[in-house]
Amino acid sequence: MLLAQAFEGDYRTPTCAACGVKMVEREGKAVPFWGCINYPACRVRLPRAV
């Protein structure tokens, strides 16, 4: 349910549940993920399918 809300509107880019802004694609050491654009103040992350 939270994941469905995160992808509301633009279904390709999730929205940060804490800030309400679109997230950006980031590359982690092991896997890619969606990260909040307001990092480091907001540390919300979502996994990204590869």
ModelCIF file with pLDDT and N, C-alpha, C, O atoms, coordinates in Angstrom:
data_MODEL
#
_entry.id   MODEL 
#
_entity.id                         1 
_entity.type                       polymer 
_entity.pdbx_number_of_molecules   1 
#
_entity_poly.entity_id                      1 
_entity_poly.type                           'polypeptide(L)' 
_entity_poly.nstd_linkage                   no 
_entity_poly.nstd_monomer                   no 
_entity_poly.pdbx_seq_one_letter_code       MLLAQAFEGDYRTPTCAACGVKMVEREGKAVPFWGCINYPACRVRLPRAV 
_entity_poly.pdbx_seq_one_letter_code_can   MLLAQAFEGDYRTPTCAACGVKMVEREGKAVPFWGCINYPACRVRLPRAV 
_entity_poly.pdbx_strand_id                 A 
#
loop_
_entity_poly_seq.entity_id 
_entity_poly_seq.num 
_entity_poly_seq.mon_id 
_entity_poly_seq.hetero 
1 1  MET n 
1 2  LEU n 
1 3  LEU n 
1 4  ALA n 
1 5  GLN n 
1 6  ALA n 
1 7  PHE n 
1 8  GLU n 
1 9  GLY n 
1 10 ASP n 
1 11 TYR n 
1 12 ARG n 
1 13 THR n 
1 14 PRO n 
1 15 THR n 
1 16 CYS n 
1 17 ALA n 
1 18 ALA n 
1 19 CYS n 
1 20 GLY n 
1 21 VAL n 
1 22 LYS n 
1 23 MET n 
1 24 VAL n 
1 25 GLU n 
1 26 ARG n 
1 27 GLU n 
1 28 GLY n 
1 29 LYS n 
1 30 ALA n 
1 31 VAL n 
1 32 PRO n 
1 33 PHE n 
1 34 TRP n 
1 35 GLY n 
1 36 CYS n 
1 37 ILE n 
1 38 ASN n 
1 39 TYR n 
1 40 PRO n 
1 41 ALA n 
1 42 CYS n 
1 43 ARG n 
1 44 VAL n 
1 45 ARG n 
1 46 LEU n 
1 47 PRO n 
1 48 ARG n 
1 49 ALA n 
1 50 VAL n 
#
_struct_asym.id          A 
_struct_asym.entity_id   1 
#
loop_
_ma_qa_metric.id 
_ma_qa_metric.mode 
_ma_qa_metric.name 
_ma_qa_metric.software_group_id 
_ma_qa_metric.type 
1 global pLDDT . pLDDT 
2 local  pLDDT . pLDDT 
#
_ma_qa_metric_global.metric_id      1 
_ma_qa_metric_global.metric_value   83.78 
_ma_qa_metric_global.model_id       1 
_ma_qa_metric_global.ordinal_id     1 
#
loop_
_ma_qa_metric_local.label_asym_id 
_ma_qa_metric_local.label_comp_id 
_ma_qa_metric_local.label_seq_id 
_ma_qa_metric_local.metric_id 
_ma_qa_metric_local.metric_value 
_ma_qa_metric_local.model_id 
_ma_qa_metric_local.ordinal_id 
A MET 1  2 56.00 1 1  
A LEU 2  2 61.00 1 2  
A LEU 3  2 64.00 1 3  
A ALA 4  2 63.00 1 4  
A GLN 5  2 60.00 1 5  
A ALA 6  2 56.00 1 6  
A PHE 7  2 57.00 1 7  
A GLU 8  2 59.00 1 8  
A GLY 9  2 63.00 1 9  
A ASP 10 2 68.00 1 10 
A TYR 11 2 72.00 1 11 
A ARG 12 2 81.00 1 12 
A THR 13 2 86.00 1 13 
A PRO 14 2 87.00 1 14 
A THR 15 2 88.00 1 15 
A CYS 16 2 92.00 1 16 
A ALA 17 2 90.00 1 17 
A ALA 18 2 93.00 1 18 
A CYS 19 2 90.00 1 19 
A GLY 20 2 88.00 1 20 
A VAL 21 2 90.00 1 21 
A LYS 22 2 90.00 1 22 
A MET 23 2 93.00 1 23 
A VAL 24 2 93.00 1 24 
A GLU 25 2 93.00 1 25 
A ARG 26 2 94.00 1 26 
A GLU 27 2 91.00 1 27 
A GLY 28 2 86.00 1 28 
A LYS 29 2 88.00 1 29 
A ALA 30 2 87.00 1 30 
A VAL 31 2 91.00 1 31 
A PRO 32 2 93.00 1 32 
A PHE 33 2 95.00 1 33 
A TRP 34 2 94.00 1 34 
A GLY 35 2 95.00 1 35 
A CYS 36 2 95.00 1 36 
A ILE 37 2 94.00 1 37 
A ASN 38 2 94.00 1 38 
A TYR 39 2 93.00 1 39 
A PRO 40 2 93.00 1 40 
A ALA 41 2 94.00 1 41 
A CYS 42 2 95.00 1 42 
A ARG 43 2 94.00 1 43 
A VAL 44 2 94.00 1 44 
A ARG 45 2 92.00 1 45 
A LEU 46 2 93.00 1 46 
A PRO 47 2 91.00 1 47 
A ARG 48 2 85.00 1 48 
A ALA 49 2 76.00 1 49 
A VAL 50 2 59.00 1 50 
#
loop_
_atom_site.group_PDB 
_atom_site.id 
_atom_site.type_symbol 
_atom_site.label_atom_id 
_atom_site.label_alt_id 
_atom_site.label_comp_id 
_atom_site.label_asym_id 
_atom_site.label_entity_id 
_atom_site.label_seq_id 
_atom_site.pdbx_PDB_ins_code 
_atom_site.Cartn_x 
_atom_site.Cartn_y 
_atom_site.Cartn_z 
_atom_site.occupancy 
_atom_site.B_iso_or_equiv 
_atom_site.pdbx_formal_charge 
_atom_site.auth_seq_id 
_atom_site.auth_comp_id 
_atom_site.auth_asym_id 
_atom_site.auth_atom_id 
_atom_site.pdbx_PDB_model_num 
ATOM 1   N N  . MET A 1 1  ? 0.825  -1.184 0.000   1.00 56.00 ? 1  MET A N  1 
ATOM 2   C CA . MET A 1 1  ? 0.000  0.000  0.000   1.00 56.00 ? 1  MET A CA 1 
ATOM 3   C C  . MET A 1 1  ? 0.878  1.260  0.000   1.00 56.00 ? 1  MET A C  1 
ATOM 4   O O  . MET A 1 1  ? 0.598  2.198  -0.746  1.00 56.00 ? 1  MET A O  1 
ATOM 5   N N  . LEU A 1 2  ? 1.916  1.295  0.810   1.00 61.00 ? 2  LEU A N  1 
ATOM 6   C CA . LEU A 1 2  ? 2.822  2.443  0.841   1.00 61.00 ? 2  LEU A CA 1 
ATOM 7   C C  . LEU A 1 2  ? 3.556  2.576  -0.488  1.00 61.00 ? 2  LEU A C  1 
ATOM 8   O O  . LEU A 1 2  ? 3.763  3.687  -0.976  1.00 61.00 ? 2  LEU A O  1 
ATOM 9   N N  . LEU A 1 3  ? 3.950  1.443  -1.075  1.00 64.00 ? 3  LEU A N  1 
ATOM 10  C CA . LEU A 1 3  ? 4.640  1.477  -2.353  1.00 64.00 ? 3  LEU A CA 1 
ATOM 11  C C  . LEU A 1 3  ? 3.736  2.041  -3.449  1.00 64.00 ? 3  LEU A C  1 
ATOM 12  O O  . LEU A 1 3  ? 4.207  2.790  -4.305  1.00 64.00 ? 3  LEU A O  1 
ATOM 13  N N  . ALA A 1 4  ? 2.458  1.697  -3.437  1.00 63.00 ? 4  ALA A N  1 
ATOM 14  C CA . ALA A 1 4  ? 1.508  2.240  -4.410  1.00 63.00 ? 4  ALA A CA 1 
ATOM 15  C C  . ALA A 1 4  ? 1.375  3.748  -4.243  1.00 63.00 ? 4  ALA A C  1 
ATOM 16  O O  . ALA A 1 4  ? 1.289  4.469  -5.238  1.00 63.00 ? 4  ALA A O  1 
ATOM 17  N N  . GLN A 1 5  ? 1.358  4.231  -3.032  1.00 60.00 ? 5  GLN A N  1 
ATOM 18  C CA . GLN A 1 5  ? 1.266  5.669  -2.763  1.00 60.00 ? 5  GLN A CA 1 
ATOM 19  C C  . GLN A 1 5  ? 2.555  6.374  -3.196  1.00 60.00 ? 5  GLN A C  1 
ATOM 20  O O  . GLN A 1 5  ? 2.506  7.507  -3.674  1.00 60.00 ? 5  GLN A O  1 
ATOM 21  N N  . ALA A 1 6  ? 3.690  5.725  -3.036  1.00 56.00 ? 6  ALA A N  1 
ATOM 22  C CA . ALA A 1 6  ? 4.975  6.322  -3.397  1.00 56.00 ? 6  ALA A CA 1 
ATOM 23  C C  . ALA A 1 6  ? 5.093  6.557  -4.896  1.00 56.00 ? 6  ALA A C  1 
ATOM 24  O O  . ALA A 1 6  ? 5.763  7.499  -5.320  1.00 56.00 ? 6  ALA A O  1 
ATOM 25  N N  . PHE A 1 7  ? 4.449  5.711  -5.713  1.00 57.00 ? 7  PHE A N  1 
ATOM 26  C CA . PHE A 1 7  ? 4.526  5.829  -7.158  1.00 57.00 ? 7  PHE A CA 1 
ATOM 27  C C  . PHE A 1 7  ? 3.322  6.562  -7.747  1.00 57.00 ? 7  PHE A C  1 
ATOM 28  O O  . PHE A 1 7  ? 3.122  6.527  -8.961  1.00 57.00 ? 7  PHE A O  1 
ATOM 29  N N  . GLU A 1 8  ? 2.521  7.223  -6.920  1.00 59.00 ? 8  GLU A N  1 
ATOM 30  C CA . GLU A 1 8  ? 1.330  7.924  -7.358  1.00 59.00 ? 8  GLU A CA 1 
ATOM 31  C C  . GLU A 1 8  ? 1.696  9.045  -8.338  1.00 59.00 ? 8  GLU A C  1 
ATOM 32  O O  . GLU A 1 8  ? 2.711  9.718  -8.159  1.00 59.00 ? 8  GLU A O  1 
ATOM 33  N N  . GLY A 1 9  ? 0.872  9.244  -9.373  1.00 63.00 ? 9  GLY A N  1 
ATOM 34  C CA . GLY A 1 9  ? 1.138  10.281 -10.374 1.00 63.00 ? 9  GLY A CA 1 
ATOM 35  C C  . GLY A 1 9  ? 2.080  9.748  -11.425 1.00 63.00 ? 9  GLY A C  1 
ATOM 36  O O  . GLY A 1 9  ? 1.682  8.911  -12.236 1.00 63.00 ? 9  GLY A O  1 
ATOM 37  N N  . ASP A 1 10 ? 3.315  10.204 -11.437 1.00 68.00 ? 10 ASP A N  1 
ATOM 38  C CA . ASP A 1 10 ? 4.337  9.700  -12.344 1.00 68.00 ? 10 ASP A CA 1 
ATOM 39  C C  . ASP A 1 10 ? 4.716  8.302  -11.865 1.00 68.00 ? 10 ASP A C  1 
ATOM 40  O O  . ASP A 1 10 ? 5.438  8.154  -10.878 1.00 68.00 ? 10 ASP A O  1 
ATOM 41  N N  . TYR A 1 11 ? 4.237  7.294  -12.553 1.00 72.00 ? 11 TYR A N  1 
ATOM 42  C CA . TYR A 1 11 ? 4.418  5.925  -12.077 1.00 72.00 ? 11 TYR A CA 1 
ATOM 43  C C  . TYR A 1 11 ? 5.846  5.416  -12.223 1.00 72.00 ? 11 TYR A C  1 
ATOM 44  O O  . TYR A 1 11 ? 6.168  4.353  -11.691 1.00 72.00 ? 11 TYR A O  1 
ATOM 45  N N  . ARG A 1 12 ? 6.703  6.135  -12.921 1.00 81.00 ? 12 ARG A N  1 
ATOM 46  C CA . ARG A 1 12 ? 8.086  5.692  -13.094 1.00 81.00 ? 12 ARG A CA 1 
ATOM 47  C C  . ARG A 1 12 ? 9.024  6.211  -12.006 1.00 81.00 ? 12 ARG A C  1 
ATOM 48  O O  . ARG A 1 12 ? 10.062 5.606  -11.737 1.00 81.00 ? 12 ARG A O  1 
ATOM 49  N N  . THR A 1 13 ? 8.663  7.318  -11.390 1.00 86.00 ? 13 THR A N  1 
ATOM 50  C CA . THR A 1 13 ? 9.509  7.917  -10.363 1.00 86.00 ? 13 THR A CA 1 
ATOM 51  C C  . THR A 1 13 ? 8.753  7.984  -9.042  1.00 86.00 ? 13 THR A C  1 
ATOM 52  O O  . THR A 1 13 ? 7.709  8.631  -8.965  1.00 86.00 ? 13 THR A O  1 
ATOM 53  N N  . PRO A 1 14 ? 9.264  7.324  -7.999  1.00 87.00 ? 14 PRO A N  1 
ATOM 54  C CA . PRO A 1 14 ? 8.558  7.351  -6.716  1.00 87.00 ? 14 PRO A CA 1 
ATOM 55  C C  . PRO A 1 14 ? 8.648  8.715  -6.033  1.00 87.00 ? 14 PRO A C  1 
ATOM 56  O O  . PRO A 1 14 ? 9.524  9.524  -6.340  1.00 87.00 ? 14 PRO A O  1 
ATOM 57  N N  . THR A 1 15 ? 7.735  8.950  -5.112  1.00 88.00 ? 15 THR A N  1 
ATOM 58  C CA . THR A 1 15 ? 7.712  10.164 -4.318  1.00 88.00 ? 15 THR A CA 1 
ATOM 59  C C  . THR A 1 15 ? 8.150  9.818  -2.901  1.00 88.00 ? 15 THR A C  1 
ATOM 60  O O  . THR A 1 15 ? 7.753  8.785  -2.363  1.00 88.00 ? 15 THR A O  1 
ATOM 61  N N  . CYS A 1 16 ? 8.954  10.662 -2.301  1.00 92.00 ? 16 CYS A N  1 
ATOM 62  C CA . CYS A 1 16 ? 9.424  10.442 -0.934  1.00 92.00 ? 16 CYS A CA 1 
ATOM 63  C C  . CYS A 1 16 ? 8.235  10.506 0.019   1.00 92.00 ? 16 CYS A C  1 
ATOM 64  O O  . CYS A 1 16 ? 7.468  11.469 0.001   1.00 92.00 ? 16 CYS A O  1 
ATOM 65  N N  . ALA A 1 17 ? 8.090  9.490  0.840   1.00 90.00 ? 17 ALA A N  1 
ATOM 66  C CA . ALA A 1 17 ? 6.974  9.432  1.789   1.00 90.00 ? 17 ALA A CA 1 
ATOM 67  C C  . ALA A 1 17 ? 7.106  10.490 2.881   1.00 90.00 ? 17 ALA A C  1 
ATOM 68  O O  . ALA A 1 17 ? 6.099  10.909 3.451   1.00 90.00 ? 17 ALA A O  1 
ATOM 69  N N  . ALA A 1 18 ? 8.319  10.924 3.182   1.00 93.00 ? 18 ALA A N  1 
ATOM 70  C CA . ALA A 1 18 ? 8.535  11.909 4.241   1.00 93.00 ? 18 ALA A CA 1 
ATOM 71  C C  . ALA A 1 18 ? 8.434  13.344 3.734   1.00 93.00 ? 18 ALA A C  1 
ATOM 72  O O  . ALA A 1 18 ? 7.862  14.198 4.412   1.00 93.00 ? 18 ALA A O  1 
ATOM 73  N N  . CYS A 1 19 ? 8.982  13.619 2.554   1.00 90.00 ? 19 CYS A N  1 
ATOM 74  C CA . CYS A 1 19 ? 9.058  14.995 2.035   1.00 90.00 ? 19 CYS A CA 1 
ATOM 75  C C  . CYS A 1 19 ? 7.979  15.330 1.013   1.00 90.00 ? 19 CYS A C  1 
ATOM 76  O O  . CYS A 1 19 ? 7.581  16.487 0.885   1.00 90.00 ? 19 CYS A O  1 
ATOM 77  N N  . GLY A 1 20 ? 7.506  14.322 0.286   1.00 88.00 ? 20 GLY A N  1 
ATOM 78  C CA . GLY A 1 20 ? 6.513  14.557 -0.749  1.00 88.00 ? 20 GLY A CA 1 
ATOM 79  C C  . GLY A 1 20 ? 7.099  15.033 -2.066  1.00 88.00 ? 20 GLY A C  1 
ATOM 80  O O  . GLY A 1 20 ? 6.357  15.507 -2.927  1.00 88.00 ? 20 GLY A O  1 
ATOM 81  N N  . VAL A 1 21 ? 8.427  14.921 -2.251  1.00 90.00 ? 21 VAL A N  1 
ATOM 82  C CA . VAL A 1 21 ? 9.068  15.314 -3.506  1.00 90.00 ? 21 VAL A CA 1 
ATOM 83  C C  . VAL A 1 21 ? 9.489  14.057 -4.264  1.00 90.00 ? 21 VAL A C  1 
ATOM 84  O O  . VAL A 1 21 ? 9.631  12.986 -3.674  1.00 90.00 ? 21 VAL A O  1 
ATOM 85  N N  . LYS A 1 22 ? 9.686  14.194 -5.567  1.00 90.00 ? 22 LYS A N  1 
ATOM 86  C CA . LYS A 1 22 ? 10.125 13.055 -6.373  1.00 90.00 ? 22 LYS A CA 1 
ATOM 87  C C  . LYS A 1 22 ? 11.537 12.651 -5.968  1.00 90.00 ? 22 LYS A C  1 
ATOM 88  O O  . LYS A 1 22 ? 12.356 13.487 -5.587  1.00 90.00 ? 22 LYS A O  1 
ATOM 89  N N  . MET A 1 23 ? 11.800 11.365 -6.059  1.00 93.00 ? 23 MET A N  1 
ATOM 90  C CA . MET A 1 23 ? 13.099 10.828 -5.690  1.00 93.00 ? 23 MET A CA 1 
ATOM 91  C C  . MET A 1 23 ? 13.990 10.759 -6.918  1.00 93.00 ? 23 MET A C  1 
ATOM 92  O O  . MET A 1 23 ? 13.513 10.918 -8.042  1.00 93.00 ? 23 MET A O  1 
ATOM 93  N N  . VAL A 1 24 ? 15.285 10.522 -6.713  1.00 93.00 ? 24 VAL A N  1 
ATOM 94  C CA . VAL A 1 24 ? 16.242 10.425 -7.806  1.00 93.00 ? 24 VAL A CA 1 
ATOM 95  C C  . VAL A 1 24 ? 16.915 9.058  -7.761  1.00 93.00 ? 24 VAL A C  1 
ATOM 96  O O  . VAL A 1 24 ? 17.031 8.436  -6.705  1.00 93.00 ? 24 VAL A O  1 
ATOM 97  N N  . GLU A 1 25 ? 17.355 8.607  -8.937  1.00 93.00 ? 25 GLU A N  1 
ATOM 98  C CA . GLU A 1 25 ? 18.053 7.334  -9.027  1.00 93.00 ? 25 GLU A CA 1 
ATOM 99  C C  . GLU A 1 25 ? 19.472 7.518  -8.510  1.00 93.00 ? 25 GLU A C  1 
ATOM 100 O O  . GLU A 1 25 ? 20.166 8.466  -8.880  1.00 93.00 ? 25 GLU A O  1 
ATOM 101 N N  . ARG A 1 26 ? 19.887 6.606  -7.659  1.00 94.00 ? 26 ARG A N  1 
ATOM 102 C CA . ARG A 1 26 ? 21.239 6.662  -7.104  1.00 94.00 ? 26 ARG A CA 1 
ATOM 103 C C  . ARG A 1 26 ? 21.881 5.282  -7.227  1.00 94.00 ? 26 ARG A C  1 
ATOM 104 O O  . ARG A 1 26 ? 21.190 4.265  -7.300  1.00 94.00 ? 26 ARG A O  1 
ATOM 105 N N  . GLU A 1 27 ? 23.203 5.264  -7.248  1.00 91.00 ? 27 GLU A N  1 
ATOM 106 C CA . GLU A 1 27 ? 23.951 4.012  -7.323  1.00 91.00 ? 27 GLU A CA 1 
ATOM 107 C C  . GLU A 1 27 ? 24.613 3.743  -5.982  1.00 91.00 ? 27 GLU A C  1 
ATOM 108 O O  . GLU A 1 27 ? 25.455 4.521  -5.533  1.00 91.00 ? 27 GLU A O  1 
ATOM 109 N N  . GLY A 1 28 ? 24.236 2.649  -5.347  1.00 86.00 ? 28 GLY A N  1 
ATOM 110 C CA . GLY A 1 28 ? 24.865 2.245  -4.099  1.00 86.00 ? 28 GLY A CA 1 
ATOM 111 C C  . GLY A 1 28 ? 26.092 1.392  -4.377  1.00 86.00 ? 28 GLY A C  1 
ATOM 112 O O  . GLY A 1 28 ? 26.408 1.116  -5.535  1.00 86.00 ? 28 GLY A O  1 
ATOM 113 N N  . LYS A 1 29 ? 26.776 0.980  -3.342  1.00 88.00 ? 29 LYS A N  1 
ATOM 114 C CA . LYS A 1 29 ? 27.956 0.132  -3.524  1.00 88.00 ? 29 LYS A CA 1 
ATOM 115 C C  . LYS A 1 29 ? 27.584 -1.213 -4.133  1.00 88.00 ? 29 LYS A C  1 
ATOM 116 O O  . LYS A 1 29 ? 28.325 -1.755 -4.954  1.00 88.00 ? 29 LYS A O  1 
ATOM 117 N N  . ALA A 1 30 ? 26.436 -1.750 -3.729  1.00 87.00 ? 30 ALA A N  1 
ATOM 118 C CA . ALA A 1 30 ? 26.038 -3.075 -4.212  1.00 87.00 ? 30 ALA A CA 1 
ATOM 119 C C  . ALA A 1 30 ? 24.861 -3.023 -5.182  1.00 87.00 ? 30 ALA A C  1 
ATOM 120 O O  . ALA A 1 30 ? 24.849 -3.742 -6.181  1.00 87.00 ? 30 ALA A O  1 
ATOM 121 N N  . VAL A 1 31 ? 23.878 -2.179 -4.897  1.00 91.00 ? 31 VAL A N  1 
ATOM 122 C CA . VAL A 1 31 ? 22.666 -2.157 -5.721  1.00 91.00 ? 31 VAL A CA 1 
ATOM 123 C C  . VAL A 1 31 ? 22.181 -0.730 -5.950  1.00 91.00 ? 31 VAL A C  1 
ATOM 124 O O  . VAL A 1 31 ? 22.433 0.149  -5.126  1.00 91.00 ? 31 VAL A O  1 
ATOM 125 N N  . PRO A 1 32 ? 21.483 -0.492 -7.070  1.00 93.00 ? 32 PRO A N  1 
ATOM 126 C CA . PRO A 1 32 ? 20.898 0.825  -7.311  1.00 93.00 ? 32 PRO A CA 1 
ATOM 127 C C  . PRO A 1 32 ? 19.655 1.018  -6.441  1.00 93.00 ? 32 PRO A C  1 
ATOM 128 O O  . PRO A 1 32 ? 19.006 0.047  -6.051  1.00 93.00 ? 32 PRO A O  1 
ATOM 129 N N  . PHE A 1 33 ? 19.329 2.274  -6.141  1.00 95.00 ? 33 PHE A N  1 
ATOM 130 C CA . PHE A 1 33 ? 18.167 2.561  -5.312  1.00 95.00 ? 33 PHE A CA 1 
ATOM 131 C C  . PHE A 1 33 ? 17.617 3.939  -5.641  1.00 95.00 ? 33 PHE A C  1 
ATOM 132 O O  . PHE A 1 33 ? 18.274 4.736  -6.310  1.00 95.00 ? 33 PHE A O  1 
ATOM 133 N N  . TRP A 1 34 ? 16.418 4.212  -5.171  1.00 94.00 ? 34 TRP A N  1 
ATOM 134 C CA . TRP A 1 34 ? 15.815 5.541  -5.251  1.00 94.00 ? 34 TRP A CA 1 
ATOM 135 C C  . TRP A 1 34 ? 16.143 6.251  -3.946  1.00 94.00 ? 34 TRP A C  1 
ATOM 136 O O  . TRP A 1 34 ? 15.932 5.695  -2.868  1.00 94.00 ? 34 TRP A O  1 
ATOM 137 N N  . GLY A 1 35 ? 16.655 7.466  -4.031  1.00 95.00 ? 35 GLY A N  1 
ATOM 138 C CA . GLY A 1 35 ? 16.975 8.235  -2.845  1.00 95.00 ? 35 GLY A CA 1 
ATOM 139 C C  . GLY A 1 35 ? 16.283 9.586  -2.876  1.00 95.00 ? 35 GLY A C  1 
ATOM 140 O O  . GLY A 1 35 ? 16.034 10.140 -3.947  1.00 95.00 ? 35 GLY A O  1 
ATOM 141 N N  . CYS A 1 36 ? 15.976 10.110 -1.713  1.00 95.00 ? 36 CYS A N  1 
ATOM 142 C CA . CYS A 1 36 ? 15.318 11.407 -1.618  1.00 95.00 ? 36 CYS A CA 1 
ATOM 143 C C  . CYS A 1 36 ? 16.258 12.502 -2.103  1.00 95.00 ? 36 CYS A C  1 
ATOM 144 O O  . CYS A 1 36 ? 17.454 12.466 -1.815  1.00 95.00 ? 36 CYS A O  1 
ATOM 145 N N  . ILE A 1 37 ? 15.735 13.461 -2.826  1.00 94.00 ? 37 ILE A N  1 
ATOM 146 C CA . ILE A 1 37 ? 16.537 14.571 -3.344  1.00 94.00 ? 37 ILE A CA 1 
ATOM 147 C C  . ILE A 1 37 ? 17.009 15.483 -2.209  1.00 94.00 ? 37 ILE A C  1 
ATOM 148 O O  . ILE A 1 37 ? 17.956 16.248 -2.386  1.00 94.00 ? 37 ILE A O  1 
ATOM 149 N N  . ASN A 1 38 ? 16.358 15.408 -1.051  1.00 94.00 ? 38 ASN A N  1 
ATOM 150 C CA . ASN A 1 38 ? 16.728 16.236 0.092   1.00 94.00 ? 38 ASN A CA 1 
ATOM 151 C C  . ASN A 1 38 ? 17.782 15.592 0.990   1.00 94.00 ? 38 ASN A C  1 
ATOM 152 O O  . ASN A 1 38 ? 17.975 16.032 2.123   1.00 94.00 ? 38 ASN A O  1 
ATOM 153 N N  . TYR A 1 39 ? 18.470 14.553 0.498   1.00 93.00 ? 39 TYR A N  1 
ATOM 154 C CA . TYR A 1 39 ? 19.559 13.925 1.252   1.00 93.00 ? 39 TYR A CA 1 
ATOM 155 C C  . TYR A 1 39 ? 20.646 14.961 1.502   1.00 93.00 ? 39 TYR A C  1 
ATOM 156 O O  . TYR A 1 39 ? 20.944 15.708 0.571   1.00 93.00 ? 39 TYR A O  1 
ATOM 157 N N  . PRO A 1 40 ? 21.246 15.070 2.641   1.00 93.00 ? 40 PRO A N  1 
ATOM 158 C CA . PRO A 1 40 ? 21.266 14.193 3.797   1.00 93.00 ? 40 PRO A CA 1 
ATOM 159 C C  . PRO A 1 40 ? 20.221 14.522 4.860   1.00 93.00 ? 40 PRO A C  1 
ATOM 160 O O  . PRO A 1 40 ? 20.123 13.804 5.855   1.00 93.00 ? 40 PRO A O  1 
ATOM 161 N N  . ALA A 1 41 ? 19.439 15.585 4.678   1.00 94.00 ? 41 ALA A N  1 
ATOM 162 C CA . ALA A 1 41 ? 18.412 15.910 5.675   1.00 94.00 ? 41 ALA A CA 1 
ATOM 163 C C  . ALA A 1 41 ? 17.353 14.808 5.736   1.00 94.00 ? 41 ALA A C  1 
ATOM 164 O O  . ALA A 1 41 ? 16.843 14.499 6.813   1.00 94.00 ? 41 ALA A O  1 
ATOM 165 N N  . CYS A 1 42 ? 17.027 14.225 4.602   1.00 95.00 ? 42 CYS A N  1 
ATOM 166 C CA . CYS A 1 42 ? 16.053 13.131 4.538   1.00 95.00 ? 42 CYS A CA 1 
ATOM 167 C C  . CYS A 1 42 ? 16.768 11.907 3.985   1.00 95.00 ? 42 CYS A C  1 
ATOM 168 O O  . CYS A 1 42 ? 17.407 11.975 2.935   1.00 95.00 ? 42 CYS A O  1 
ATOM 169 N N  . ARG A 1 43 ? 16.659 10.802 4.685   1.00 94.00 ? 43 ARG A N  1 
ATOM 170 C CA . ARG A 1 43 ? 17.374 9.584  4.294   1.00 94.00 ? 43 ARG A CA 1 
ATOM 171 C C  . ARG A 1 43 ? 16.449 8.462  3.812   1.00 94.00 ? 43 ARG A C  1 
ATOM 172 O O  . ARG A 1 43 ? 16.793 7.284  3.913   1.00 94.00 ? 43 ARG A O  1 
ATOM 173 N N  . VAL A 1 44 ? 15.283 8.827  3.293   1.00 94.00 ? 44 VAL A N  1 
ATOM 174 C CA . VAL A 1 44 ? 14.349 7.828  2.786   1.00 94.00 ? 44 VAL A CA 1 
ATOM 175 C C  . VAL A 1 44 ? 14.943 7.190  1.524   1.00 94.00 ? 44 VAL A C  1 
ATOM 176 O O  . VAL A 1 44 ? 15.440 7.885  0.638   1.00 94.00 ? 44 VAL A O  1 
ATOM 177 N N  . ARG A 1 45 ? 14.881 5.850  1.460   1.00 92.00 ? 45 ARG A N  1 
ATOM 178 C CA . ARG A 1 45 ? 15.373 5.099  0.320   1.00 92.00 ? 45 ARG A CA 1 
ATOM 179 C C  . ARG A 1 45 ? 14.370 4.025  -0.070  1.00 92.00 ? 45 ARG A C  1 
ATOM 180 O O  . ARG A 1 45 ? 13.673 3.478  0.785   1.00 92.00 ? 45 ARG A O  1 
ATOM 181 N N  . LEU A 1 46 ? 14.297 3.727  -1.358  1.00 93.00 ? 46 LEU A N  1 
ATOM 182 C CA . LEU A 1 46 ? 13.478 2.629  -1.853  1.00 93.00 ? 46 LEU A CA 1 
ATOM 183 C C  . LEU A 1 46 ? 14.346 1.780  -2.780  1.00 93.00 ? 46 LEU A C  1 
ATOM 184 O O  . LEU A 1 46 ? 15.180 2.325  -3.503  1.00 93.00 ? 46 LEU A O  1 
ATOM 185 N N  . PRO A 1 47 ? 14.168 0.461  -2.773  1.00 91.00 ? 47 PRO A N  1 
ATOM 186 C CA . PRO A 1 47 ? 14.934 -0.374 -3.693  1.00 91.00 ? 47 PRO A CA 1 
ATOM 187 C C  . PRO A 1 47 ? 14.502 -0.100 -5.137  1.00 91.00 ? 47 PRO A C  1 
ATOM 188 O O  . PRO A 1 47 ? 13.355 0.259  -5.402  1.00 91.00 ? 47 PRO A O  1 
ATOM 189 N N  . ARG A 1 48 ? 15.442 -0.278 -6.055  1.00 85.00 ? 48 ARG A N  1 
ATOM 190 C CA . ARG A 1 48 ? 15.143 -0.080 -7.458  1.00 85.00 ? 48 ARG A CA 1 
ATOM 191 C C  . ARG A 1 48 ? 15.392 -1.394 -8.188  1.00 85.00 ? 48 ARG A C  1 
ATOM 192 O O  . ARG A 1 48 ? 16.430 -2.028 -8.001  1.00 85.00 ? 48 ARG A O  1 
ATOM 193 N N  . ALA A 1 49 ? 14.444 -1.797 -9.014  1.00 76.00 ? 49 ALA A N  1 
ATOM 194 C CA . ALA A 1 49 ? 14.602 -3.031 -9.775  1.00 76.00 ? 49 ALA A CA 1 
ATOM 195 C C  . ALA A 1 49 ? 15.715 -2.862 -10.809 1.00 76.00 ? 49 ALA A C  1 
ATOM 196 O O  . ALA A 1 49 ? 15.834 -1.808 -11.433 1.00 76.00 ? 49 ALA A O  1 
ATOM 197 N N  . VAL A 1 50 ? 16.514 -3.886 -10.983 1.00 59.00 ? 50 VAL A N  1 
ATOM 198 C CA . VAL A 1 50 ? 17.614 -3.815 -11.952 1.00 59.00 ? 50 VAL A CA 1 
ATOM 199 C C  . VAL A 1 50 ? 17.293 -4.575 -13.203 1.00 59.00 ? 50 VAL A C  1 
ATOM 200 O O  . VAL A 1 50 ? 18.108 -4.620 -14.125 1.00 59.00 ? 50 VAL A O  1 
#
